[in-house]
């Protein structure tokens, strides 16, 4: 016999009130008149030809003013090809404040014409608060667009554009960014000493990159995020340190280095789940994922879970290991250290399949690089 629960009038009223509040918040953003890039373009405008630098800057300034004044802004770039040339260190589009931001660039491609020389850097979009620890950045961020540019490698970080940078507690709703070239597709960043509230948080970031050096970077940031990366010819598909509660779903082809899960300033990562797929690489590649400990101050990585789906069908491919456990000398020096420092690995789970059936056997193609622990350096608990 089925049981039917009849809600009281008060319970009905409470539900109705929550629905009204949620619908009002959604309507508040969707009802806003979009700020159109078209309104700032020079006349005549020829897609793929006209320099749109000044127009993009003016469009961004108008959007920021709208966000501050009304609590949210919808930015619209119609389908087209928009070229621009940023000045050194310029941030082309900047949203500063705790308001809703939607950038609808479906069908729009932005092309950075700057010829970068290492270590020059610019930003295309930055989401930020009023400063570290002083107020949250934008919320409910939605973005969708394509970007084209270049980068130049150097002895450290390459010179080039960081396409999207989020900081100061920015919260993400849904993001899709497609990049060709560039230094980084997306960087969630805060300084080590900044409060935990400054970490980028939220929903889902999807990245499709071709020839972009870094896909997703989480620098003392990134929390409660799902990041999906389809990376072709990346330097590093992702780079995480001091990051927690993040899922990475990575499809990597011809990665030239490794994707590190690492620590910095004695701060490690926790509750990281990575699904790593590489079934299409067809050139000599740099490797898969590196779990790193660096520096002399003891640090901990906790609850790291990595699932592999790798098929290597050509000789000389993936010469480095799919998984590499490394203890480095310093935060910036990855040279293997042999002195015990008290680092702790609390929970590591490796799973999945690595298929070398199509390639000539090579001794170095083991799952895990040999790890030289000294003086009880590595303390591991069951994963």
Residue pairs with C-beta under 8 A, 6 or more apart in sequence:
7 15
28 71
28 72
28 100
29 72
29 74
29 100
29 102
29 140
30 74
32 66
32 70
32 72
32 73
32 74
33 74
34 74
34 75
34 76
34 104
35 59
35 62
35 63
35 66
35 73
35 74
35 75
35 76
36 59
36 76
36 77
36 78
37 52
37 55
37 56
37 59
37 75
37 76
37 77
37 78
37 82
37 108
38 78
39 59
40 54
40 55
40 56
40 58
40 59
40 62
41 50
41 52
41 55
42 50
42 52
42 54
42 55
44 50
45 52
47 80
47 81
47 82
48 80
48 81
48 83
48 111
49 83
50 83
51 83
51 84
51 85
51 113
52 82
52 83
52 84
53 84
53 85
53 86
53 92
55 82
56 82
56 84
56 92
56 93
56 110
57 92
59 75
59 77
59 93
60 92
60 93
60 94
60 95
63 73
63 75
63 93
63 95
63 101
64 73
64 94
64 95
64 96
64 97
66 73
67 73
67 95
67 97
67 99
67 100
67 101
67 138
68 97
68 99
70 99
71 99
71 100
72 99
72 100
72 101
72 102
72 140
73 95
73 99
73 100
73 101
73 102
74 102
74 104
75 101
75 102
75 103
75 104
75 105
76 104
76 105
77 103
77 104
77 105
77 108
77 110
77 145
78 107
78 108
79 106
79 107
79 108
80 107
80 108
80 109
81 108
81 109
81 111
82 108
82 109
82 110
82 111
83 110
83 111
83 113
84 92
84 110
84 111
84 112
84 113
85 112
85 113
85 114
86 92
86 112
86 114
86 122
86 124
86 161
87 122
88 120
88 122
89 120
89 121
89 122
90 122
90 123
91 122
91 123
91 124
91 125
91 126
92 122
92 123
92 124
92 125
93 103
93 124
93 125
93 126
94 125
94 126
94 128
95 101
95 125
95 126
95 127
95 128
95 137
95 138
96 128
96 129
96 130
96 137
97 129
97 130
97 135
97 137
97 138
98 129
98 135
98 136
98 137
98 138
98 139
99 138
99 139
100 138
100 139
100 140
100 141
101 127
101 138
101 139
101 140
101 141
101 142
101 143
102 140
102 141
102 142
102 143
103 125
103 142
103 143
103 144
103 145
104 142
104 144
105 143
105 144
105 145
105 146
106 144
106 145
108 145
108 146
109 145
109 146
109 147
109 148
110 124
110 145
110 146
110 147
110 148
111 147
111 148
111 149
112 122
112 124
112 147
112 148
112 149
112 150
112 161
112 182
114 120
114 122
114 149
114 150
114 161
115 150
116 149
116 150
116 151
116 152
116 159
116 160
116 161
117 152
117 159
118 152
118 153
118 154
118 155
118 158
118 159
119 154
119 156
119 157
119 158
119 159
120 152
120 159
120 160
121 157
121 159
121 160
121 161
121 162
121 183
122 160
122 161
122 162
123 161
123 162
123 163
123 165
124 147
124 161
124 162
124 163
124 164
125 143
125 163
125 164
125 165
126 164
126 165
126 166
126 167
127 137
127 138
127 141
127 164
127 165
127 166
127 167
127 168
127 170
128 137
128 138
128 165
128 166
128 167
128 168
128 170
129 135
129 136
129 137
129 167
129 168
129 169
129 170
129 198
130 168
131 168
132 168
132 190
132 191
132 194
132 195
132 198
133 194
133 195
133 197
133 198
135 168
135 169
136 168
136 169
136 170
136 171
136 197
137 166
137 167
137 168
137 169
137 170
137 171
138 170
138 171
139 170
139 171
140 171
140 173
141 166
141 170
141 171
141 172
141 173
141 175
141 202
142 173
142 174
142 175
143 164
143 175
143 176
143 177
144 175
144 176
144 177
145 177
145 178
146 177
146 178
146 179
146 180
147 161
147 163
147 177
147 178
147 179
147 180
147 182
148 179
148 180
148 181
149 160
149 161
149 163
149 179
149 180
149 181
149 182
150 160
150 181
150 182
151 158
151 159
151 160
151 161
151 181
151 182
151 183
151 212
151 213
152 158
152 159
152 160
153 213
153 235
157 183
158 183
158 213
158 235
159 183
160 181
160 182
160 183
160 184
160 213
161 182
161 183
161 184
162 182
162 183
162 184
162 187
163 177
163 179
163 182
163 184
163 185
163 186
163 212
164 175
164 177
164 185
164 186
164 187
165 186
165 187
165 189
166 172
166 186
166 187
166 188
166 189
166 200
166 221
167 188
167 189
167 190
167 198
167 200
167 221
168 190
168 198
169 197
169 198
169 199
169 200
169 201
170 200
170 201
170 202
171 200
171 201
171 202
171 203
172 200
172 201
172 202
172 203
172 204
172 205
172 225
173 202
173 203
173 204
174 203
174 204
175 186
175 204
175 205
175 206
176 206
176 207
176 208
177 185
177 186
177 205
177 206
177 207
177 208
178 207
178 208
178 209
179 185
179 207
179 208
179 209
179 210
179 212
180 209
180 210
180 211
180 212
181 210
181 211
181 212
182 212
182 213
183 212
183 213
183 214
184 212
184 213
184 214
184 215
184 217
185 207
185 209
185 212
185 214
185 215
185 216
186 205
186 207
186 215
186 216
186 217
186 227
187 214
187 216
187 217
187 218
187 219
188 199
188 200
188 216
188 217
188 218
188 219
188 221
188 222
188 225
189 200
189 217
189 218
189 219
189 220
189 221
190 198
190 199
190 200
190 219
190 220
190 221
191 220
192 220
192 242
192 264
192 265
192 267
194 220
196 223
198 221
199 220
199 221
199 222
199 223
200 218
200 221
200 222
200 223
200 225
201 223
201 224
201 225
202 224
202 225
203 225
203 226
204 225
204 226
204 227
204 228
205 216
205 225
205 226
205 227
205 228
206 227
206 228
206 229
207 215
207 216
207 227
207 228
207 229
207 230
207 231
208 229
208 230
208 231
209 215
209 229
209 230
209 231
209 232
209 234
210 232
210 233
211 232
211 233
211 234
212 231
212 234
213 234
213 235
213 236
214 234
214 235
214 236
214 238
214 239
215 229
215 231
215 234
215 236
215 237
215 238
215 250
216 227
216 229
216 237
216 238
216 239
216 248
217 238
217 239
217 240
218 238
218 239
218 240
218 241
218 242
218 243
218 246
219 241
219 242
219 264
220 241
220 242
220 243
220 264
220 265
220 267
221 242
221 243
222 240
222 243
222 244
222 246
223 243
223 244
223 245
223 246
224 245
224 246
225 245
225 246
225 247
226 246
226 247
226 249
227 238
227 246
227 247
227 248
227 249
228 249
228 250
229 237
229 238
229 248
229 249
229 250
229 251
229 252
230 251
231 237
231 250
231 251
231 252
231 253
231 255
232 253
232 254
233 253
233 254
233 255
233 256
234 252
234 254
234 255
234 256
235 255
235 256
235 257
236 255
236 257
236 258
236 259
236 260
237 250
237 252
237 255
237 259
238 248
238 250
238 259
239 259
239 260
239 262
240 246
240 248
240 260
240 261
240 262
240 269
240 272
241 260
241 261
241 262
241 263
241 264
241 267
241 268
241 269
242 263
242 264
242 265
242 267
242 268
242 269
243 269
243 272
244 269
244 270
244 271
244 272
245 270
245 271
246 271
246 272
246 273
247 273
247 274
247 275
248 272
248 273
248 274
248 275
249 275
250 259
250 274
250 275
250 276
250 277
251 277
251 278
252 259
252 276
252 277
252 278
252 281
252 288
253 278
253 280
253 281
253 282
254 281
254 282
254 283
254 285
255 278
255 281
255 285
255 286
255 287
255 288
256 285
256 286
257 286
257 287
258 286
258 287
258 288
258 289
258 290
258 320
258 324
259 276
259 288
259 289
259 290
260 289
260 290
260 291
260 292
261 269
261 272
261 274
261 289
261 290
261 291
261 292
261 301
261 304
262 269
262 290
262 291
262 292
262 293
262 294
263 269
263 292
263 293
263 294
263 295
263 299
263 301
264 294
264 295
264 331
265 295
265 297
265 331
266 295
266 297
266 298
266 299
267 299
268 293
268 299
268 300
268 301
268 302
269 301
269 302
269 304
270 300
270 301
270 302
270 303
271 302
271 303
272 303
272 304
272 305
273 305
273 306
273 307
274 289
274 305
274 306
274 307
275 307
275 309
276 288
276 289
276 306
276 307
276 308
276 309
276 310
276 322
276 352
277 309
277 310
278 285
278 288
278 309
278 310
278 311
278 312
278 318
279 309
279 310
279 311
281 312
281 314
281 317
281 318
282 313
282 314
282 317
283 314
283 317
284 316
284 317
284 319
285 317
285 318
285 319
285 320
286 319
286 320
287 318
287 319
287 320
287 321
287 322
287 324
288 308
288 310
288 318
288 320
288 321
288 322
288 323
288 324
289 306
289 322
289 323
289 324
290 323
290 324
290 325
290 326
291 301
291 304
291 323
291 324
291 325
291 326
291 345
291 348
292 326
292 327
292 328
292 334
293 299
293 301
293 326
293 327
293 328
293 341
293 343
293 345
294 327
294 328
294 329
294 330
294 331
294 332
294 333
294 334
295 328
295 330
295 331
295 341
296 330
296 341
297 341
298 341
298 342
298 343
298 344
299 343
299 344
300 343
300 344
300 345
300 346
301 344
301 345
301 346
301 348
302 346
302 347
303 346
303 347
304 345
304 347
304 348
304 349
305 348
305 349
305 351
305 383
306 323
306 349
306 350
306 351
306 352
307 351
307 352
308 322
308 323
308 350
308 351
308 352
308 353
308 354
309 352
309 353
310 318
310 322
310 352
310 353
310 354
310 355
311 355
311 357
311 358
312 318
312 354
312 355
312 356
312 358
312 359
312 365
313 357
313 358
313 359
314 358
314 359
315 359
315 360
317 359
318 365
319 362
319 364
319 365
320 364
320 369
321 364
321 365
321 366
321 367
321 368
321 369
322 354
322 367
323 350
323 367
323 368
323 369
324 368
324 369
325 368
325 369
325 371
326 334
326 336
326 369
326 371
327 336
327 337
327 341
327 343
327 371
327 373
327 377
327 378
328 334
328 335
328 336
328 337
329 335
329 336
329 337
336 372
338 372
338 374
339 374
339 375
339 377
340 373
340 374
340 375
340 376
340 377
341 377
342 377
342 379
343 377
343 378
343 379
344 378
344 379
345 378
345 379
345 380
345 381
346 379
346 380
346 381
347 381
347 382
347 383
348 380
348 383
349 383
350 367
350 368
350 383
354 367
356 365
359 365
371 378
